[in-house]
Amino acid sequence: MNNRHENYLEILKQELALCDRLLYKLGRALDSSQPSLPGKLTIRAWLTQGANKPEEPVIIVQTKEKTKYPKRVEEKYLGMKAISRGPFAKNYHYTKELLGIASDLFSYRKRLKEVIRTIEMSARSTLNGNRGKLRESEEKVIRLDKDILKKLTEDGLDDYHNAIGPKIFTD
């Protein structure tokens, strides 16, 4: 990020994509650290609400019924949600550590999404609220330049006039 002209919004979106990839990778390790039994926690893609919304990683818990829709789990304090008894005990410490990392990544992901949303809303608001200002300003500059040229010509000083060039907004 040495270039001061970089697009920070694009960098944030790339960081979010990397975070998602890491969460899915972590999910594969999590799958390996736990037996395939009810209570197993894993990371899966989840469709978000709304049109054109991408899938996002979420933590889910395996239920007793294989046909039942998976239950989404709150991402906070995931390390404390690791099962430490029965068949889960063997790799409990790995599962707990992976879930702690996942909790941190989900927090970072949430912050990235908030920053991206804030930047996009601010940009949209600024652009929509000021849409015609540039055109209006150019029209005023052109009008004032014509008045200046007229005044200079009347005073015999038209050679002092600097042409402002063609219109910027031609449509």
C-alpha positions in Angstrom: 0.0 0.0 0.0 2.8 2.3 -0.8 1.0 3.9 -3.8 -1.1 6.7 -2.5 -3.4 6.4 -5.5 -4.5 2.8 -4.7 -8.2 2.0 -4.6 -8.7 1.2 -0.9 -12.3 0.0 -1.5 -10.9 -2.7 -3.9 -8.2 -3.6 -1.4 -10.9 -4.1 1.3 -13.0 -6.3 -1.0 -9.9 -8.4 -1.8 -9.1 -8.7 1.9 -12.7 -9.9 2.5 -12.4 -12.5 -0.3 -9.1 -13.7 1.3 -10.8 -13.9 4.7 -13.6 -16.0 3.2 -11.1 -18.3 1.5 -9.3 -18.8 4.8 -12.5 -19.5 6.7 -13.4 -22.2 4.1 -9.9 -23.7 4.5 -10.3 -23.6 8.2 -13.6 -25.3 7.8 -12.0 -28.2 6.1 -9.5 -28.6 9.0 -12.5 -28.4 11.4 -14.2 -31.2 9.5 -11.2 -33.4 10.0 -10.8 -32.6 13.7 -14.3 -33.8 14.7 -16.3 -37.0 14.2 -19.3 -36.8 11.9 -21.8 -36.8 14.7 -24.5 -34.4 16.0 -22.9 -31.4 17.6 -20.1 -31.2 15.0 -19.3 -27.6 14.1 -18.3 -26.7 10.6 -18.1 -23.8 8.2 -20.3 -23.8 5.1 -21.4 -21.3 2.4 -24.7 -19.7 3.2 -26.9 -17.7 0.8 -27.6 -14.2 2.0 -30.9 -12.4 1.7 -31.5 -10.2 -1.3 -30.8 -10.1 -5.0 -27.3 -10.4 -6.3 -25.9 -11.2 -2.8 -23.0 -13.6 -2.7 -22.7 -16.7 -0.5 -20.8 -16.1 2.7 -19.2 -18.4 5.2 -21.1 -19.3 8.4 -20.6 -21.7 11.2 -23.2 -24.5 11.4 -23.8 -27.4 13.8 -24.7 -30.9 12.6 -28.1 -32.1 13.8 -29.3 -35.6 14.6 -31.5 -35.8 11.5 -29.5 -35.7 8.3 -32.4 -34.3 6.4 -32.9 -31.4 8.8 -31.7 -27.9 7.6 -28.4 -27.1 9.4 -28.6 -24.8 12.3 -26.5 -21.6 12.1 -24.4 -20.9 15.2 -23.4 -17.4 16.5 -19.8 -16.7 15.7 -18.9 -15.2 19.1 -16.9 -17.3 21.6 -16.7 -20.3 19.2 -13.8 -21.8 21.1 -16.1 -22.4 24.0 -18.6 -24.3 21.8 -16.2 -27.2 21.1 -17.4 -30.5 22.5 -14.9 -32.1 24.8 -16.5 -35.4 25.7 -17.1 -38.7 24.0 -15.7 -39.2 20.5 -15.0 -35.4 20.3 -12.5 -35.6 23.2 -9.7 -37.0 21.1 -9.1 -33.8 19.0 -10.8 -31.3 21.3 -7.8 -29.1 21.7 -7.4 -28.8 17.9 -11.1 -28.1 17.5 -11.1 -25.5 20.2 -8.0 -23.7 18.7 -9.5 -23.8 15.2 -12.8 -22.4 16.5 -10.9 -19.6 18.3 -9.2 -18.6 15.1 -12.6 -18.8 13.2 -14.1 -16.5 15.8 -11.3 -13.9 15.2 -11.7 -14.3 11.4 -15.5 -13.8 11.6 -15.0 -10.7 13.7 -12.5 -9.3 11.2 -14.9 -10.2 8.3 -17.7 -8.4 10.0 -15.6 -5.3 10.4 -14.4 -5.4 6.8 -18.1 -5.6 5.6 -19.0 -2.7 7.8 -16.2 -0.5 6.4 -17.0 -1.5 2.8 -20.7 -0.7 3.3 -19.9 2.6 4.9 -17.6 3.7 2.1 -20.1 2.6 -0.6 -23.0 4.4 1.1 -20.9 7.5 1.6 -19.8 7.5 -2.0 -23.3 6.9 -3.3 -24.7 9.7 -1.1 -22.0 12.1 -2.2 -22.4 11.4 -5.9 -26.2 11.4 -5.8 -26.4 14.6 -3.8 -24.0 16.5 -6.1 -24.7 14.9 -9.5 -25.3 18.2 -11.4 -22.8 20.5 -9.6 -20.0 19.9 -12.0 -22.1 20.7 -15.1 -23.6 23.7 -13.4 -20.2 25.0 -12.4 -18.9 24.5 -15.9 -21.8 26.5 -17.4 -21.1 29.3 -14.9 -17.4 29.3 -15.8 -18.2 29.4 -19.5 -20.7 32.3 -19.0 -18.2 34.2 -16.8 -15.4 33.7 -19.4 -17.7 35.1 -22.2 -18.4 38.1 -20.0 -14.7 38.6 -19.3 -13.9 38.3 -23.0 -16.6 40.8 -23.8 -15.3 43.3 -21.2 -11.7 42.9 -22.4 -12.7 43.4 -26.0 -14.6 46.6 -25.1 -11.5 47.8 -23.3 -9.3 46.9 -26.3 -7.5 44.2 -24.2 -8.8 41.1 -25.8 -5.3 39.8 -26.3 -5.1 39.3 -22.5 -7.8 36.6 -22.8 -6.8 33.0 -22.2 -9.0 30.5 -23.9 -10.5 28.0 -21.4 -10.8 25.2 -24.0 -13.6 23.0 -25.1 -16.6 22.0 -22.9 -16.0 19.1 -20.6 -19.6 17.9 -20.5 -20.7 17.6 -24.1 -23.9 15.4 -23.7 
